[in-house]
Every structure is written in C-alpha cells, then in structure tokens.
Amino acid sequence: MDYSEAAERISRKFSKSGQAVDLKKIEGKLRRLVDEFGVQPQEAERSVTNELNKEFNIPTAGSGGSAGKSGGGTEQKKIADGVPGDWVTIEGKVVALSAPVSPSIAQNGIIADESGAIRFVAWAKSNAPAMAEGSWYRIESAVVDEFKGIPNLKIHSGTTVKEISEDRSLIPAPVPVKDLHPGIAGVRAKVIQEWDATHDRMLQSGLLGDESGTVKFVIWKEPGKEKLTVGAVYTIFYAQVDEFNGRLSLNLTTATVMKEDGDIPVSGGEAAVRGSIVHIAPGSGIIKRCPVEGCNRALSRQNYCPIHEIQPGFVYDLRIKGWLDDGEKTHNILLQRDAVESLTGITLDAAKEIAENNPLGMDEVFLRMRDAVLGRYIVCKGREIDGRLLVNTCERVKFDSGEHAALLNRAGGAS
C-alpha cells in the first residue's frame, strides 16, 4: 500500500468540504491499521475516512447498515457477534487478567457479556486506562482480529475505554465438550486423567470429559494456581480453547474454576484395540519420578530431573510404553501403574523389592515385565490422544482353539 498516496486521496475528500487534515497523521493511522492490526488496505482507508467524518460531524451515506464493518466502531455489538475485521463497540465485564508477554502490550485478559467472551489486548501505545478485573467497561472503536484461529479484541490509540459504574448480572453458560470451538468457552466436566508435565512452566495437564466427549487441558504455573483432582467434577468458565493439528485443548490458566460435589457420566469415547504386544520401549518397567510438587517427571538413572536436578527423595512408579499390532495397524500404547500391575501381575511393592535387592536392579523389573507381556494377545481400552493410546484397562485374550483352527483352515484354502 502506498500510504502517502492514500493519505492524499483522503485529504482531497475533506478539502472539498473546507476541512484541513494532517497528512502525516492520516498516514500514521493507515500504517498502524495495516502493519499492526493486519487490516486490509482498502478497509483501513475507509476506516480512517469514517473516523474523520465522525470528527468533523460529516454524515456518511449508508452509515446505519455498514458501521459495524467499516464505520470506526460506531455500531454497538454483542461480543459473540464480532468477527475478524470488524470495528466494534462493546460493553462487557473484565473476567480475567494475565501478565503481558511483551513490553508493547499494556494489558491483556478476557472480557465477557451475556453472549460470550473474547480475549483483549491493549497496546502500550494506545494509552488506554488500565481496566480492573471484575469491573464493567464500554469499549468504543476497537478492532476484532484473529490470532492462531482465535478472535481477539485489539485496543489501539483510536479506542475509547470508559468504566461503567453499574454492576450488571452476568451468568455464563457452559457448553458440551463436543460443541467447543477456538475462542473462550466454559464446560462442566470431570478430570479423567493427569499426564506427565512436559514443560517446566506447566503446572498440570490431562484429560477432561463429559457426556459428550473428552478434551485435553493444561494449566500453566502462575501465583495462586492449583492442580485439579483426578476424578473430581468442575465447572469451568472463560477457558481459552486452542486448536493444534485439528485437535482442541483447554487452557485453564486464567479460567474461573469451581469444584463441585457428585459425579457425571463421561462419554465412552474409548478405543478398544486387540492385538499382540510386539515391542516394549526403554523407559518401561519401574521408574523414578521427581517429587517436586507439580513436576512428576521421570528421572534418569542418576535421579536427575531436567528441571529440578538431583532428587534423592524420588517416588517410584510403574509404566509400560510400547507397540501393539492388531494385524493391520501398529498402535503406540502407554500403560500407567494400575494397568501395568493388572497385566503383568507385578505390583509396585514387588517391583521396588526387585529393584532394590536384585543385582540387575531396575533392569530386572524391565526384563520380567517384558517376558510377561511381549508377544501376548491382549485387549487395551483407552483414549487415543495425539497418536498414542492412553490405556485405562488391559485384559489378556484367552486362547480359542476353535477360532485358531478356523484361521488355519482359511489360510490353507487361500494357498
């Protein structure tokens, strides 16, 4: 876009009505819209023109129907009605604030009304007044854009932020897990599984589920944040719904989380895979975990945690990582302690006894478990997440001589 040429065009329009405009100021506004907010050049030119029309009290043709898209935010909208590219005016309650990740950002968080919620970013250059969590505000002439598929509300130098003294009622409604989509949402769900932390800043990750399905969740370490309890039910509001490689996940770091009594049924959503275990991967058997709260990482043989270094007060655990072949496809499987004990017949206490008193130590546990399961036919039930089957239960398949004879007969007939 030729900013100086566009500024000249805008200037000529207003000079005809006797209005003098600052070309550098116009050019600066155009650059900000296009370079900082990703607004299309034609849309940016219309927006600056409409903003000047408003400044000089010049009526615009068709302003009643098109203000929401190109009228500098003159149309008030519900948050749920804003789409990327819109200039909007909204009224909402700040329900969460989070620490800015860049010096160019003055404030960011989540603002909500009765229709929904959206993340907002107030640029440092905007000089907007700081907003307080729990207060209502009217935000005029903000821009809705998109970041990683999620709508965001951008507060820039042309945005007006005014606090609303009235404390309005706001009752958000959770949605079924199956109806989640990128953005901000709430669910009522049960914590099904807790997974190993994969980052030093991660407080907890795992799986949530309700009657309609399951979804991954993550909580990052921030002051006051606590882990969720496996098996407990929570009502969660204002969680950020992210999408990566076609899979959704909930970021609960800035969400409002309330623990509930009782239980809810969780959708089966389980895969049942029947086949033979063809490989047991290193890192299976008895392992040591970091005892630091919120970590739970597997330690090296020297009791070393990649985050918390040497941990002599480690905690023992059991797991099996491997591959199960169903005759058509090989499945990456992960069995946690309960499934490992059930499948191998080796309890955690027995494994500790072997590891601490056998000359081969932990390797002896690995070998015994490998011998107990390798090549055996089993049925694994669990949830497939990111290409891996997280196994809840495992059962051995009993030998059926009749089925075996039928297979041999079919094979003989085929030859």
Secondary structure by P-SEA (a helix, b strand, c coil): caaaaaaaaaaaaaaaacccccaaaaaaaaaaaaccccccaaaaaaaaaaaaaaaaccccccccccccccccccccccccccccccccccccccccccccccccccbbbbbbcccbbbbbbbbcccccccccccbbbbbcbbbbbbcccbbbbbbcccbbbbbbccbbbbbbbbbccccccccccccccccccccccccccccbbbbbbcccbbbbbbbcccccbbbbbccccccccbbbbbbcccbbbbbccccccccccbbbbccccbbbbbcccccccccccccccccccccccccccccccccccccccccccccccbbbbcccccccccccaaaaaaaacccaaaaaaaaaccccaaaaaaaaaaaacccbbbbbbbbbccccccccbbbbbcccaaaaaaaaaaaaaac
